Amino acid sequence: MKQTEAILNYMNTYGRITPIDALRELGCFSLAARIHDLEQQGYTIPRRTVTQVGRKTGRKVRFTEYRKPNGLD
């Protein structure tokens, strides 16, 4: 299975994916590149920037959360 297919399946199951999800669950180091590939295939993937406080450092961290494309069921 291609990483793009695995990402679509993950988003269909969980509704969203973050870079850490992609790395831990799918072994994908470059989620943004795979999202770009999906967009080149015609998918419109909603995204939002999330800000949280890191557990180890206590500093703010930002990352992008990608949401399931509409019509992907």
PQR file of N, CA, C, O and H, with PARSE charges and radii, in Angstrom:
ATOM      1  N   MET A   1       0.845  -1.176   0.000 -0.4000 1.5000
ATOM      2  CA  MET A   1       0.000   0.000   0.000 -0.0000 2.0000
ATOM      3  C   MET A   1       0.893   1.244   0.000  0.5500 1.7000
ATOM      4  O   MET A   1       1.863   1.332   0.752 -0.5500 1.4000
ATOM      5  N   LYS A   2       0.546   2.181  -0.847 -0.4000 1.5000
ATOM      6  CA  LYS A   2       1.277   3.439  -0.904 -0.0000 2.0000
ATOM      7  C   LYS A   2       0.997   4.275   0.338  0.5500 1.7000
ATOM      8  O   LYS A   2      -0.041   4.123   0.982 -0.5500 1.4000
ATOM      9  H   LYS A   2      -0.242   2.109  -1.458  0.4000 1.0000
ATOM     10  N   GLN A   3       1.932   5.157   0.664 -0.4000 1.5000
ATOM     11  CA  GLN A   3       1.734   6.021   1.825 -0.0000 2.0000
ATOM     12  C   GLN A   3       0.513   6.914   1.647  0.5500 1.7000
ATOM     13  O   GLN A   3      -0.210   7.166   2.611 -0.5500 1.4000
ATOM     14  H   GLN A   3       2.775   5.281   0.140  0.4000 1.0000
ATOM     15  N   THR A   4       0.273   7.394   0.438 -0.4000 1.5000
ATOM     16  CA  THR A   4      -0.897   8.248   0.227 -0.0000 2.0000
ATOM     17  C   THR A   4      -2.183   7.485   0.506  0.5500 1.7000
ATOM     18  O   THR A   4      -3.115   8.042   1.086 -0.5500 1.4000
ATOM     19  H   THR A   4       0.860   7.189  -0.345  0.4000 1.0000
ATOM     20  N   GLU A   5      -2.250   6.225   0.107 -0.4000 1.5000
ATOM     21  CA  GLU A   5      -3.431   5.403   0.387 -0.0000 2.0000
ATOM     22  C   GLU A   5      -3.578   5.167   1.885  0.5500 1.7000
ATOM     23  O   GLU A   5      -4.686   5.207   2.420 -0.5500 1.4000
ATOM     24  H   GLU A   5      -1.492   5.772  -0.364  0.4000 1.0000
ATOM     25  N   ALA A   6      -2.458   4.921   2.557 -0.4000 1.5000
ATOM     26  CA  ALA A   6      -2.492   4.701   4.004 -0.0000 2.0000
ATOM     27  C   ALA A   6      -2.956   5.962   4.729  0.5500 1.7000
ATOM     28  O   ALA A   6      -3.690   5.873   5.713 -0.5500 1.4000
ATOM     29  H   ALA A   6      -1.558   4.888   2.122  0.4000 1.0000
ATOM     30  N   ILE A   7      -2.542   7.118   4.262 -0.4000 1.5000
ATOM     31  CA  ILE A   7      -2.957   8.390   4.865 -0.0000 2.0000
ATOM     32  C   ILE A   7      -4.455   8.598   4.678  0.5500 1.7000
ATOM     33  O   ILE A   7      -5.150   8.986   5.617 -0.5500 1.4000
ATOM     34  H   ILE A   7      -1.946   7.191   3.462  0.4000 1.0000
ATOM     35  N   LEU A   8      -4.955   8.342   3.472 -0.4000 1.5000
ATOM     36  CA  LEU A   8      -6.399   8.462   3.234 -0.0000 2.0000
ATOM     37  C   LEU A   8      -7.185   7.506   4.127  0.5500 1.7000
ATOM     38  O   LEU A   8      -8.211   7.888   4.689 -0.5500 1.4000
ATOM     39  H   LEU A   8      -4.390   8.027   2.709  0.4000 1.0000
ATOM     40  N   ASN A   9      -6.717   6.276   4.260 -0.4000 1.5000
ATOM     41  CA  ASN A   9      -7.387   5.311   5.131 -0.0000 2.0000
ATOM     42  C   ASN A   9      -7.375   5.773   6.580  0.5500 1.7000
ATOM     43  O   ASN A   9      -8.377   5.644   7.283 -0.5500 1.4000
ATOM     44  H   ASN A   9      -5.884   5.966   3.803  0.4000 1.0000
ATOM     45  N   TYR A  10      -6.249   6.310   7.030 -0.4000 1.5000
ATOM     46  CA  TYR A  10      -6.133   6.788   8.406 -0.0000 2.0000
ATOM     47  C   TYR A  10      -7.097   7.944   8.649  0.5500 1.7000
ATOM     48  O   TYR A  10      -7.796   7.972   9.662 -0.5500 1.4000
ATOM     49  H   TYR A  10      -5.434   6.414   6.460  0.4000 1.0000
ATOM     50  N   MET A  11      -7.135   8.900   7.718 -0.4000 1.5000
ATOM     51  CA  MET A  11      -8.046  10.043   7.868 -0.0000 2.0000
ATOM     52  C   MET A  11      -9.499   9.596   7.813  0.5500 1.7000
ATOM     53  O   MET A  11     -10.345  10.159   8.509 -0.5500 1.4000
ATOM     54  H   MET A  11      -6.567   8.877   6.895  0.4000 1.0000
ATOM     55  N   ASN A  12      -9.796   8.606   7.007 -0.4000 1.5000
ATOM     56  CA  ASN A  12     -11.160   8.094   6.935 -0.0000 2.0000
ATOM     57  C   ASN A  12     -11.558   7.440   8.252  0.5500 1.7000
ATOM     58  O   ASN A  12     -12.706   7.560   8.681 -0.5500 1.4000
ATOM     59  H   ASN A  12      -9.109   8.149   6.442  0.4000 1.0000
ATOM     60  N   THR A  13     -10.625   6.755   8.891 -0.4000 1.5000
ATOM     61  CA  THR A  13     -10.899   6.074  10.153 -0.0000 2.0000
ATOM     62  C   THR A  13     -10.954   7.038  11.333  0.5500 1.7000
ATOM     63  O   THR A  13     -11.869   6.961  12.152 -0.5500 1.4000
ATOM     64  H   THR A  13      -9.693   6.658   8.542  0.4000 1.0000
ATOM     65  N   TYR A  14      -9.982   7.947  11.429 -0.4000 1.5000
ATOM     66  CA  TYR A  14      -9.849   8.815  12.605 -0.0000 2.0000
ATOM     67  C   TYR A  14     -10.294  10.265  12.377  0.5500 1.7000
ATOM     68  O   TYR A  14     -10.421  11.027  13.335 -0.5500 1.4000
ATOM     69  H   TYR A  14      -9.238   8.011  10.763  0.4000 1.0000
ATOM     70  N   GLY A  15     -10.531  10.647  11.129 -0.4000 1.5000
ATOM     71  CA  GLY A  15     -11.021  11.983  10.837 -0.0000 2.0000
ATOM     72  C   GLY A  15      -9.954  13.049  10.684  0.5500 1.7000
ATOM     73  O   GLY A  15     -10.235  14.142  10.193 -0.5500 1.4000
ATOM     74  H   GLY A  15     -10.428  10.028  10.350  0.4000 1.0000
ATOM     75  N   ARG A  16      -8.741  12.746  11.096 -0.4000 1.5000
ATOM     76  CA  ARG A  16      -7.649  13.713  11.014 -0.0000 2.0000
ATOM     77  C   ARG A  16      -6.321  12.989  11.096  0.5500 1.7000
ATOM     78  O   ARG A  16      -6.267  11.812  11.452 -0.5500 1.4000
ATOM     79  H   ARG A  16      -8.513  11.857  11.496  0.4000 1.0000
ATOM     80  N   ILE A  17      -5.235  13.702  10.761 -0.4000 1.5000
ATOM     81  CA  ILE A  17      -3.895  13.150  10.915 -0.0000 2.0000
ATOM     82  C   ILE A  17      -2.933  14.307  11.169  0.5500 1.7000
ATOM     83  O   ILE A  17      -3.079  15.389  10.602 -0.5500 1.4000
ATOM     84  H   ILE A  17      -5.279  14.658  10.471  0.4000 1.0000
ATOM     85  N   THR A  18      -1.953  14.061  12.025 -0.4000 1.5000
ATOM     86  CA  THR A  18      -0.898  15.031  12.312 -0.0000 2.0000
ATOM     87  C   THR A  18       0.435  14.405  11.911  0.5500 1.7000
ATOM     88  O   THR A  18       0.506  13.197  11.684 -0.5500 1.4000
ATOM     89  H   THR A  18      -1.834  13.181  12.485  0.4000 1.0000
ATOM     90  N   PRO A  19       1.490  15.211  11.821 -0.5600 1.5000
ATOM     91  CA  PRO A  19       2.795  14.631  11.465  0.2800 2.0000
ATOM     92  C   PRO A  19       3.250  13.530  12.430  0.5500 1.7000
ATOM     93  O   PRO A  19       3.845  12.544  11.996 -0.5500 1.4000
ATOM     94  N   ILE A  20       2.983  13.682  13.715 -0.4000 1.5000
ATOM     95  CA  ILE A  20       3.412  12.651  14.657 -0.0000 2.0000
ATOM     96  C   ILE A  20       2.592  11.372  14.486  0.5500 1.7000
ATOM     97  O   ILE A  20       3.121  10.273  14.652 -0.5500 1.4000
ATOM     98  H   ILE A  20       2.499  14.483  14.068  0.4000 1.0000
ATOM     99  N   ASP A  21       1.301  11.507  14.154 -0.4000 1.5000
ATOM    100  CA  ASP A  21       0.484  10.328  13.842 -0.0000 2.0000
ATOM    101  C   ASP A  21       1.062   9.595  12.628  0.5500 1.7000
ATOM    102  O   ASP A  21       1.206   8.373  12.630 -0.5500 1.4000
ATOM    103  H   ASP A  21       0.872  12.400  14.020  0.4000 1.0000
ATOM    104  N   ALA A  22       1.387  10.371  11.600 -0.4000 1.5000
ATOM    105  CA  ALA A  22       1.903   9.778  10.364 -0.0000 2.0000
ATOM    106  C   ALA A  22       3.207   9.036  10.619  0.5500 1.7000
ATOM    107  O   ALA A  22       3.425   7.954  10.075 -0.5500 1.4000
ATOM    108  H   ALA A  22       1.269  11.364  11.599  0.4000 1.0000
ATOM    109  N   LEU A  23       4.074   9.613  11.443 -0.4000 1.5000
ATOM    110  CA  LEU A  23       5.346   8.975  11.739 -0.0000 2.0000
ATOM    111  C   LEU A  23       5.150   7.718  12.583  0.5500 1.7000
ATOM    112  O   LEU A  23       5.674   6.657  12.246 -0.5500 1.4000
ATOM    113  H   LEU A  23       3.898  10.493  11.885  0.4000 1.0000
ATOM    114  N   ARG A  24       4.404   7.831  13.668 -0.4000 1.5000
ATOM    115  CA  ARG A  24       4.228   6.700  14.580 -0.0000 2.0000
ATOM    116  C   ARG A  24       3.419   5.560  13.974  0.5500 1.7000
ATOM    117  O   ARG A  24       3.783   4.392  14.111 -0.5500 1.4000
ATOM    118  H   ARG A  24       3.978   8.693  13.942  0.4000 1.0000
ATOM    119  N   GLU A  25       2.334   5.898  13.311 -0.4000 1.5000
ATOM    120  CA  GLU A  25       1.402   4.871  12.837 -0.0000 2.0000
ATOM    121  C   GLU A  25       1.705   4.363  11.430  0.5500 1.7000
ATOM    122  O   GLU A  25       1.448   3.201  11.116 -0.5500 1.4000
ATOM    123  H   GLU A  25       2.039   6.846  13.199  0.4000 1.0000
ATOM    124  N   LEU A  26       2.253   5.240  10.582 -0.4000 1.5000
ATOM    125  CA  LEU A  26       2.424   4.870   9.174 -0.0000 2.0000
ATOM    126  C   LEU A  26       3.879   4.865   8.716  0.5500 1.7000
ATOM    127  O   LEU A  26       4.173   4.425   7.604 -0.5500 1.4000
ATOM    128  H   LEU A  26       2.461   6.184  10.836  0.4000 1.0000
ATOM    129  N   GLY A  27       4.786   5.345   9.553 -0.4000 1.5000
ATOM    130  CA  GLY A  27       6.193   5.407   9.156 -0.0000 2.0000
ATOM    131  C   GLY A  27       6.467   6.452   8.097  0.5500 1.7000
ATOM    132  O   GLY A  27       7.429   6.335   7.338 -0.5500 1.4000
ATOM    133  H   GLY A  27       4.547   5.702  10.456  0.4000 1.0000
ATOM    134  N   CYS A  28       5.631   7.469   8.042 -0.4000 1.5000
ATOM    135  CA  CYS A  28       5.755   8.528   7.032 -0.0000 2.0000
ATOM    136  C   CYS A  28       6.451   9.735   7.656  0.5500 1.7000
ATOM    137  O   CYS A  28       5.903  10.370   8.557 -0.5500 1.4000
ATOM    138  H   CYS A  28       4.850   7.564   8.659  0.4000 1.0000
ATOM    139  N   PHE A  29       7.647  10.053   7.184 -0.4000 1.5000
ATOM    140  CA  PHE A  29       8.414  11.167   7.720 -0.0000 2.0000
ATOM    141  C   PHE A  29       8.012  12.503   7.108  0.5500 1.7000
ATOM    142  O   PHE A  29       8.278  13.551   7.697 -0.5500 1.4000
ATOM    143  H   PHE A  29       8.092   9.538   6.451  0.4000 1.0000
ATOM    144  N   SER A  30       7.388  12.488   5.957 -0.4000 1.5000
ATOM    145  CA  SER A  30       7.075  13.732   5.260 -0.0000 2.0000
ATOM    146  C   SER A  30       5.585  13.793   4.921  0.5500 1.7000
ATOM    147  O   SER A  30       5.191  13.630   3.767 -0.5500 1.4000
ATOM    148  H   SER A  30       7.173  11.637   5.479  0.4000 1.0000
ATOM    149  N   LEU A  31       4.780  14.028   5.931 -0.4000 1.5000
ATOM    150  CA  LEU A  31       3.330  14.090   5.732 -0.0000 2.0000
ATOM    151  C   LEU A  31       2.948  15.212   4.774  0.5500 1.7000
ATOM    152  O   LEU A  31       2.096  15.017   3.906 -0.5500 1.4000
ATOM    153  H   LEU A  31       5.100  14.161   6.869  0.4000 1.0000
ATOM    154  N   ALA A  32       3.561  16.377   4.916 -0.4000 1.5000
ATOM    155  CA  ALA A  32       3.215  17.509   4.057 -0.0000 2.0000
ATOM    156  C   ALA A  32       3.426  17.175   2.574  0.5500 1.7000
ATOM    157  O   ALA A  32       2.638  17.591   1.725 -0.5500 1.4000
ATOM    158  H   ALA A  32       4.252  16.536   5.620  0.4000 1.0000
ATOM    159  N   ALA A  33       4.472  16.438   2.271 -0.4000 1.5000
ATOM    160  CA  ALA A  33       4.732  16.047   0.882 -0.0000 2.0000
ATOM    161  C   ALA A  33       3.666  15.079   0.370  0.5500 1.7000
ATOM    162  O   ALA A  33       3.224  15.186  -0.774 -0.5500 1.4000
ATOM    163  H   ALA A  33       5.112  16.099   2.961  0.4000 1.0000
ATOM    164  N   ARG A  34       3.258  14.144   1.212 -0.4000 1.5000
ATOM    165  CA  ARG A  34       2.210  13.197   0.805 -0.0000 2.0000
ATOM    166  C   ARG A  34       0.862  13.901   0.665  0.5500 1.7000
ATOM    167  O   ARG A  34       0.083  13.561  -0.226 -0.5500 1.4000
ATOM    168  H   ARG A  34       3.616  14.057   2.141  0.4000 1.0000
ATOM    169  N   ILE A  35       0.574  14.873   1.527 -0.4000 1.5000
ATOM    170  CA  ILE A  35      -0.651  15.663   1.398 -0.0000 2.0000
ATOM    171  C   ILE A  35      -0.624  16.420   0.074  0.5500 1.7000
ATOM    172  O   ILE A  35      -1.636  16.507  -0.622 -0.5500 1.4000
ATOM    173  H   ILE A  35       1.206  15.149   2.250  0.4000 1.0000
ATOM    174  N   HIS A  36       0.539  16.965  -0.266 -0.4000 1.5000
ATOM    175  CA  HIS A  36       0.684  17.659  -1.551 -0.0000 2.0000
ATOM    176  C   HIS A  36       0.409  16.691  -2.702  0.5500 1.7000
ATOM    177  O   HIS A  36      -0.267  17.056  -3.664 -0.5500 1.4000
ATOM    178  H   HIS A  36       1.360  16.895   0.299  0.4000 1.0000
ATOM    179  N   ASP A  37       0.919  15.476  -2.616 -0.4000 1.5000
ATOM    180  CA  ASP A  37       0.655  14.469  -3.651 -0.0000 2.0000
ATOM    181  C   ASP A  37      -0.849  14.207  -3.782  0.5500 1.7000
ATOM    182  O   ASP A  37      -1.374  14.110  -4.891 -0.5500 1.4000
ATOM    183  H   ASP A  37       1.468  15.180  -1.835  0.4000 1.0000
ATOM    184  N   LEU A  38      -1.534  14.094  -2.641 -0.4000 1.5000
ATOM    185  CA  LEU A  38      -2.980  13.863  -2.667 -0.0000 2.0000
ATOM    186  C   LEU A  38      -3.714  15.048  -3.299  0.5500 1.7000
ATOM    187  O   LEU A  38      -4.672  14.864  -4.050 -0.5500 1.4000
ATOM    188  H   LEU A  38      -1.108  14.173  -1.740  0.4000 1.0000
ATOM    189  N   GLU A  39      -3.262  16.252  -2.994 -0.4000 1.5000
ATOM    190  CA  GLU A  39      -3.895  17.430  -3.592 -0.0000 2.0000
ATOM    191  C   GLU A  39      -3.654  17.479  -5.095  0.5500 1.7000
ATOM    192  O   GLU A  39      -4.512  17.943  -5.846 -0.5500 1.4000
ATOM    193  H   GLU A  39      -2.483  16.402  -2.385  0.4000 1.0000
ATOM    194  N   GLN A  40      -2.499  17.005  -5.536 -0.4000 1.5000
ATOM    195  CA  GLN A  40      -2.220  16.923  -6.971 -0.0000 2.0000
ATOM    196  C   GLN A  40      -3.135  15.907  -7.650  0.5500 1.7000
ATOM    197  O   GLN A  40      -3.395  16.009  -8.849 -0.5500 1.4000
ATOM    198  H   GLN A  40      -1.802  16.629  -4.926  0.4000 1.0000
ATOM    199  N   GLN A  41      -3.620  14.935  -6.892 -0.4000 1.5000
ATOM    200  CA  GLN A  41      -4.554  13.932  -7.411 -0.0000 2.0000
ATOM    201  C   GLN A  41      -5.995  14.431  -7.389  0.5500 1.7000
ATOM    202  O   GLN A  41      -6.898  13.731  -7.846 -0.5500 1.4000
ATOM    203  H   GLN A  41      -3.409  14.852  -5.918  0.4000 1.0000
ATOM    204  N   GLY A  42      -6.221  15.643  -6.860 -0.4000 1.5000
ATOM    205  CA  GLY A  42      -7.552  16.228  -6.891 -0.0000 2.0000
ATOM    206  C   GLY A  42      -8.277  16.303  -5.564  0.5500 1.7000
ATOM    207  O   GLY A  42      -9.396  16.814  -5.510 -0.5500 1.4000
ATOM    208  H   GLY A  42      -5.487  16.212  -6.490  0.4000 1.0000
ATOM    209  N   TYR A  43      -7.676  15.809  -4.489 -0.4000 1.5000
ATOM    210  CA  TYR A  43      -8.305  15.894  -3.169 -0.0000 2.0000
ATOM    211  C   TYR A  43      -8.151  17.308  -2.615  0.5500 1.7000
ATOM    212  O   TYR A  43      -7.115  17.946  -2.802 -0.5500 1.4000
ATOM    213  H   TYR A  43      -6.768  15.394  -4.533  0.4000 1.0000
ATOM    214  N   THR A  44      -9.181  17.789  -1.936 -0.4000 1.5000
ATOM    215  CA  THR A  44      -9.103  19.042  -1.205 -0.0000 2.0000
ATOM    216  C   THR A  44      -9.063  18.670   0.275  0.5500 1.7000
ATOM    217  O   THR A  44     -10.035  18.147   0.820 -0.5500 1.4000
ATOM    218  H   THR A  44     -10.023  17.271  -1.784  0.4000 1.0000
ATOM    219  N   ILE A  45      -7.941  18.941   0.910 -0.4000 1.5000
ATOM    220  CA  ILE A  45      -7.737  18.498   2.281 -0.0000 2.0000
ATOM    221  C   ILE A  45      -7.699  19.712   3.211  0.5500 1.7000
ATOM    222  O   ILE A  45      -6.762  20.509   3.168 -0.5500 1.4000
ATOM    223  H   ILE A  45      -7.151  19.365   0.467  0.4000 1.0000
ATOM    224  N   PRO A  46      -8.735  19.842   4.057 -0.5600 1.5000
ATOM    225  CA  PRO A  46      -8.747  20.955   5.017  0.2800 2.0000
ATOM    226  C   PRO A  46      -7.618  20.796   6.034  0.5500 1.7000
ATOM    227  O   PRO A  46      -7.227  19.679   6.374 -0.5500 1.4000
ATOM    228  N   ARG A  47      -7.104  21.919   6.511 -0.4000 1.5000
ATOM    229  CA  ARG A  47      -6.024  21.885   7.488 -0.0000 2.0000
ATOM    230  C   ARG A  47      -6.175  23.022   8.478  0.5500 1.7000
ATOM    231  O   ARG A  47      -6.839  24.020   8.202 -0.5500 1.4000
ATOM    232  H   ARG A  47      -7.422  22.826   6.235  0.4000 1.0000
ATOM    233  N   ARG A  48      -5.553  22.861   9.630 -0.4000 1.5000
ATOM    234  CA  ARG A  48      -5.518  23.936  10.607 -0.0000 2.0000
ATOM    235  C   ARG A  48      -4.206  23.837  11.365  0.5500 1.7000
ATOM    236  O   ARG A  48      -3.649  22.752  11.530 -0.5500 1.4000
ATOM    237  H   ARG A  48      -5.013  22.050   9.855  0.4000 1.0000
ATOM    238  N   THR A  49      -3.723  24.978  11.819 -0.4000 1.5000
ATOM    239  CA  THR A  49      -2.518  25.018  12.619 -0.0000 2.0000
ATOM    240  C   THR A  49      -2.915  24.904  14.087  0.5500 1.7000
ATOM    241  O   THR A  49      -3.780  25.637  14.566 -0.5500 1.4000
ATOM    242  H   THR A  49      -4.175  25.859  11.685  0.4000 1.0000
ATOM    243  N   VAL A  50      -2.280  23.986  14.788 -0.4000 1.5000
ATOM    244  CA  VAL A  50      -2.567  23.731  16.200 -0.0000 2.0000
ATOM    245  C   VAL A  50      -1.364  24.202  17.014  0.5500 1.7000
ATOM    246  O   VAL A  50      -0.218  23.946  16.645 -0.5500 1.4000
ATOM    247  H   VAL A  50      -1.577  23.391  14.399  0.4000 1.0000
ATOM    248  N   THR A  51      -1.632  24.894  18.124 -0.4000 1.5000
ATOM    249  CA  THR A  51      -0.583  25.315  19.047 -0.0000 2.0000
ATOM    250  C   THR A  51      -0.826  24.634  20.382  0.5500 1.7000
ATOM    251  O   THR A  51      -1.920  24.718  20.941 -0.5500 1.4000
ATOM    252  H   THR A  51      -2.563  25.102  18.424  0.4000 1.0000
ATOM    253  N   GLN A  52       0.193  23.961  20.887 -0.4000 1.5000
ATOM    254  CA  GLN A  52       0.114  23.289  22.185 -0.0000 2.0000
ATOM    255  C   GLN A  52       1.388  23.555  22.959  0.5500 1.7000
ATOM    256  O   GLN A  52       2.384  24.014  22.399 -0.5500 1.4000
ATOM    257  H   GLN A  52       1.081  23.892  20.432  0.4000 1.0000
ATOM    258  N   VAL A  53       1.351  23.268  24.233 -0.4000 1.5000
ATOM    259  CA  VAL A  53       2.552  23.354  25.057 -0.0000 2.0000
ATOM    260  C   VAL A  53       3.205  21.980  25.076  0.5500 1.7000
ATOM    261  O   VAL A  53       2.564  20.978  25.394 -0.5500 1.4000
ATOM    262  H   VAL A  53       0.542  22.896  24.687  0.4000 1.0000
ATOM    263  N   GLY A  54       4.483  21.947  24.734 -0.4000 1.5000
ATOM    264  CA  GLY A  54       5.216  20.690  24.708 -0.0000 2.0000
ATOM    265  C   GLY A  54       5.375  20.115  26.109  0.5500 1.7000
ATOM    266  O   GLY A  54       5.628  20.848  27.065 -0.5500 1.4000
ATOM    267  H   GLY A  54       5.004  22.761  24.477  0.4000 1.0000
ATOM    268  N   ARG A  55       5.227  18.810  26.221 -0.4000 1.5000
ATOM    269  CA  ARG A  55       5.320  18.152  27.529 -0.0000 2.0000
ATOM    270  C   ARG A  55       6.736  18.173  28.098  0.5500 1.7000
ATOM    271  O   ARG A  55       6.913  18.317  29.308 -0.5500 1.4000
ATOM    272  H   ARG A  55       5.021  18.215  25.445  0.4000 1.0000
ATOM    273  N   LYS A  56       7.725  18.034  27.254 -0.4000 1.5000
ATOM    274  CA  LYS A  56       9.102  17.951  27.748 -0.0000 2.0000
ATOM    275  C   LYS A  56       9.714  19.316  28.040  0.5500 1.7000
ATOM    276  O   LYS A  56      10.400  19.487  29.048 -0.5500 1.4000
ATOM    277  H   LYS A  56       7.580  17.918  26.271  0.4000 1.0000
ATOM    278  N   THR A  57       9.472  20.276  27.172 -0.4000 1.5000
ATOM    279  CA  THR A  57      10.136  21.571  27.305 -0.0000 2.0000
ATOM    280  C   THR A  57       9.245  22.650  27.909  0.5500 1.7000
ATOM    281  O   THR A  57       9.750  23.643  28.431 -0.5500 1.4000
ATOM    282  H   THR A  57       8.915  20.136  26.354  0.4000 1.0000
ATOM    283  N   GLY A  58       7.941  22.470  27.845 -0.4000 1.5000
ATOM    284  CA  GLY A  58       7.026  23.506  28.321 -0.0000 2.0000
ATOM    285  C   GLY A  58       6.884  24.662  27.344  0.5500 1.7000
ATOM    286  O   GLY A  58       6.199  25.642  27.638 -0.5500 1.4000
ATOM    287  H   GLY A  58       7.531  21.663  27.420  0.4000 1.0000
ATOM    288  N   ARG A  59       7.513  24.560  26.202 -0.4000 1.5000
ATOM    289  CA  ARG A  59       7.433  25.603  25.178 -0.0000 2.0000
ATOM    290  C   ARG A  59       6.254  25.345  24.253  0.5500 1.7000
ATOM    291  O   ARG A  59       5.780  24.216  24.121 -0.5500 1.4000
ATOM    292  H   ARG A  59       8.069  23.764  25.963  0.4000 1.0000
ATOM    293  N   LYS A  60       5.796  26.410  23.619 -0.4000 1.5000
ATOM    294  CA  LYS A  60       4.725  26.261  22.637 -0.0000 2.0000
ATOM    295  C   LYS A  60       5.275  25.575  21.393  0.5500 1.7000
ATOM    296  O   LYS A  60       6.365  25.894  20.918 -0.5500 1.4000
ATOM    297  H   LYS A  60       6.181  27.326  23.726  0.4000 1.0000
ATOM    298  N   VAL A  61       4.512  24.645  20.885 -0.4000 1.5000
ATOM    299  CA  VAL A  61       4.847  23.980  19.623 -0.0000 2.0000
ATOM    300  C   VAL A  61       3.665  24.132  18.677  0.5500 1.7000
ATOM    301  O   VAL A  61       2.510  24.117  19.104 -0.5500 1.4000
ATOM    302  H   VAL A  61       3.626  24.386  21.270  0.4000 1.0000
ATOM    303  N   ARG A  62       3.956  24.278  17.407 -0.4000 1.5000
ATOM    304  CA  ARG A  62       2.911  24.386  16.397 -0.0000 2.0000
ATOM    305  C   ARG A  62       3.081  23.283  15.373  0.5500 1.7000
ATOM    306  O   ARG A  62       4.197  22.912  15.008 -0.5500 1.4000
ATOM    307  H   ARG A  62       4.894  24.290  17.060  0.4000 1.0000
ATOM    308  N   PHE A  63       1.953  22.767  14.918 -0.4000 1.5000
ATOM    309  CA  PHE A  63       1.970  21.756  13.876 -0.0000 2.0000
ATOM    310  C   PHE A  63       0.668  21.855  13.092  0.5500 1.7000
ATOM    311  O   PHE A  63      -0.297  22.469  13.547 -0.5500 1.4000
ATOM    312  H   PHE A  63       1.047  23.068  15.215  0.4000 1.0000
ATOM    313  N   THR A  64       0.653  21.253  11.923 -0.4000 1.5000
ATOM    314  CA  THR A  64      -0.532  21.264  11.078 -0.0000 2.0000
ATOM    315  C   THR A  64      -1.291  19.968  11.250  0.5500 1.7000
ATOM    316  O   THR A  64      -0.716  18.879  11.240 -0.5500 1.4000
ATOM    317  H   THR A  64       1.438  20.755  11.554  0.4000 1.0000
ATOM    318  N   GLU A  65      -2.589  20.107  11.407 -0.4000 1.5000
ATOM    319  CA  GLU A  65      -3.487  18.951  11.490 -0.0000 2.0000
ATOM    320  C   GLU A  65      -4.286  18.927  10.192  0.5500 1.7000
ATOM    321  O   GLU A  65      -4.923  19.916   9.829 -0.5500 1.4000
ATOM    322  H   GLU A  65      -3.056  20.991  11.415  0.4000 1.0000
ATOM    323  N   TYR A  66      -4.250  17.808   9.507 -0.4000 1.5000
ATOM    324  CA  TYR A  66      -4.963  17.645   8.251 -0.0000 2.0000
ATOM    325  C   TYR A  66      -6.250  16.884   8.528  0.5500 1.7000
ATOM    326  O   TYR A  66      -6.249  15.877   9.237 -0.5500 1.4000
ATOM    327  H   TYR A  66      -3.733  17.005   9.802  0.4000 1.0000
ATOM    328  N   ARG A  67      -7.345  17.372   7.963 -0.4000 1.5000
ATOM    329  CA  ARG A  67      -8.662  16.776   8.178 -0.0000 2.0000
ATOM    330  C   ARG A  67      -9.054  15.917   6.983  0.5500 1.7000
ATOM    331  O   ARG A  67      -8.529  16.069   5.880 -0.5500 1.4000
ATOM    332  H   ARG A  67      -7.346  18.190   7.387  0.4000 1.0000
ATOM    333  N   LYS A  68      -9.990  15.015   7.237 -0.4000 1.5000
ATOM    334  CA  LYS A  68     -10.499  14.131   6.187 -0.0000 2.0000
ATOM    335  C   LYS A  68     -11.144  14.958   5.081  0.5500 1.7000
ATOM    336  O   LYS A  68     -11.938  15.856   5.362 -0.5500 1.4000
ATOM    337  H   LYS A  68     -10.417  14.891   8.133  0.4000 1.0000
ATOM    338  N   PRO A  69     -10.806  14.660   3.815 -0.5600 1.5000
ATOM    339  CA  PRO A  69     -11.445  15.378   2.705  0.2800 2.0000
ATOM    340  C   PRO A  69     -12.939  15.104   2.673  0.5500 1.7000
ATOM    341  O   PRO A  69     -13.381  13.994   2.968 -0.5500 1.4000
ATOM    342  N   ASN A  70     -13.708  16.113   2.318 -0.4000 1.5000
ATOM    343  CA  ASN A  70     -15.163  15.915   2.176 -0.0000 2.0000
ATOM    344  C   ASN A  70     -15.421  14.881   1.102  0.5500 1.7000
ATOM    345  O   ASN A  70     -14.756  14.859   0.066 -0.5500 1.4000
ATOM    346  H   ASN A  70     -13.348  17.015   2.078  0.4000 1.0000
ATOM    347  N   GLY A  71     -16.390  14.028   1.358 -0.4000 1.5000
ATOM    348  CA  GLY A  71     -16.746  12.995   0.385 -0.0000 2.0000
ATOM    349  C   GLY A  71     -15.928  11.726   0.518  0.5500 1.7000
ATOM    350  O   GLY A  71     -16.137  10.777  -0.237 -0.5500 1.4000
ATOM    351  H   GLY A  71     -16.930  14.045   2.199  0.4000 1.0000
ATOM    352  N   LEU A  72     -14.997  11.690   1.467 -0.4000 1.5000
ATOM    353  CA  LEU A  72     -14.187  10.482   1.669 -0.0000 2.0000
ATOM    354  C   LEU A  72     -14.858   9.653   2.737  0.5500 1.7000
ATOM    355  O   LEU A  72     -14.645   9.884   3.927 -0.5500 1.4000
ATOM    356  H   LEU A  72     -14.828  12.461   2.080  0.4000 1.0000
ATOM    357  N   ASP A  73     -15.669   8.684   2.330 -0.4000 1.5000
ATOM    358  CA  ASP A  73     -16.362   7.826   3.302 -0.0000 2.0000
ATOM    359  C   ASP A  73     -16.236   6.409   2.940  0.5500 1.7000
ATOM    360  O   ASP A  73     -16.757   5.543   3.644 -0.5500 1.4000
ATOM    361  H   ASP A  73     -15.841   8.496   1.363  0.4000 1.0000
TER
END
